[in-house]
Amino acid sequence: MKIAKKTLYVVLALAFAAALVALLSAMFGGNAIALADTTGEPVAAAEEAAAAAPSLTSIGAAVAIGLAALGGAIAMGMAIAKAMDGIARQPEAEGKIRSTLMLGLVFIETVVIYALVVAILIMFIV
């Protein structure tokens, strides 16, 4: 269970980093037009750049879900590997190990779903 706690902390840290990216995106206006206005470029050129390039909120949302999915996949892989190792060492405890594994996988997936919700909120609210 020590590894499961560490992987959960890693996933939470990745979600926090994604939220920090979203916060920075909101601080800087969230789009290329606001950034271009602060640099002194003409607004027409900035609007063309905004149409061609993704906004910072899109990048923040992509980073949020990407890091959360990566962290969740790593955590699930480690949890499954340890569960299979435990079943191989003690076949008589297979039922208990499997039920604990499923509960752990649900918690890991919940963190990834929370990151998805945060990414959606970043895309449509910020």
Secondary structure, 3 states (H helix, E strand, C coil): CHHHHHHHHHHHHHHHHHHHHHHHHHHCCCCHHHHHHHHCCCHHHHHHHHHHCCCHHHHHHHHHHHHHHHHHHHHHHHHHHHHHHHHHHCHHHHHHHHHHHHHHHHHHHHHHHHHHHHHHHHHHCC
